[in-house]
Amino acid sequence: MNDLTIKDIEEVIKKIENEEDERLKQLKLDPRKGVQKLIAQWIREKEKEQAELDSFNNMMLYEKQIWKQGFIKIAGIDEVGRGPLAGPVVAAAVILPKDFYAAGLNDSKKLTEKKREELYKIIQLQAISIGIGIIDAKEIDSINIYQASIKAMLHAISKLHESPDYLLIDAVPLHTPFPSESIIKGDSKSISIAAASVIAKVTRDEIMKQYALDYPGYGFEHNMGYGTKEHLEGLAEHGPTPIHRRSFSPVKDYD
């Protein structure tokens, strides 16, 4: 392949799938620095792909064990938004097909906004069913954030258009008609719960970005309702909005 230009080789190497490919073996003999740089880049990309596949498979262990028991439609359940001073708590329930794969899927808190949005689209496209539950600030104040989180999760399950036969839940035990397992830090241990965390997080972020237009001056589009310096300064200057949780400190100090 010495007669090929670096640009030609760049196209060739994109088509190589594994290290046993004869084309790769020939390219490794090419002394040109540009060629060796492309090979090194290819190796790094393949190592990343393998690491993502290994991580995904590790996060499928709960699902695989449950499928072996004869259950088919496993719903992962997670919620986001317990800690903010403003906005709703949002939960999602997601049933994934057995052949689902999305590289890099993990606890939504560990992902960049760009990666979350990319995975959100993949999950929306491939999921068997998705349900979302939203509990607003007024109800959070009325029943407390823990009960609101549970209620959001139960709402999310009820919104599934396909009935699950097993639930995997992040941390919180739920009383439902379905067999279930509650997993501490489940959003980083179960692919179904991780998918639910991504759906819930992106959904809530979009809600808060809309609220930022309705209630400027608090930085909701950046802080998503959490108590950042910008948010607290806005609270001190403008006071609480209708979406603030008035049972939370320091919001209640402004009433």
BELBEL-V806455 format. One line per field, one symbol per residue. ss: DSSP state (A for helix, B for strand, O for the rest). burial: I if it has 16 or more other C-alpha atoms within 10 Angstrom, else O. Layout:
BEGIN
ss=???
burial=???
END
This chain:
BEGIN
ss=OOOOOAAAAAAAAAOOOOOOOAAAAAAOOOOOAAAAAAAAAAAAAAAAAAAAAAAAAAOOAAAAAAAAOOOOOBBBBBBBOOOOOBOOBBBBBBBOOOOOOOOOOOOAAAOOAAAAAAAAAAAAAAOOBBBBBBBOAAAAAAAOAAAAAAAAAAAAAAOOOOOOOBBBBBOOOOOOOOOBBBBOOAAAOOAAAAAAAAAAAAAAAAAAAAAAAAOOOOOAAAAOOOOOAAAAAAAAAAOOOOOBOOOOOOAAAAO
burial=OOOOOOOOIIOOIOOOOOOOOOOIOOIOOOOOOOIOOIIOOIOOOOOOOOOIIOIIOOIIOIIOOIOOOOOIIIIIIIIIIIOIIIIIIIIIIIIIOOOOIIOIIIIIOOOOOOOIIOIIOOIOOOIIIIIIIIIIIIOIOOOOIOOIIIIIIIIIIIIIOOOIOIIIIIOIOIOOOOOIIOIOOIIIIIIIIIIIIIIIIIIIIOIIIOIIOOIOOIIIIOIIIIIIOIIIOIIOOOOIOOIIIIIIOOIOOOO
END
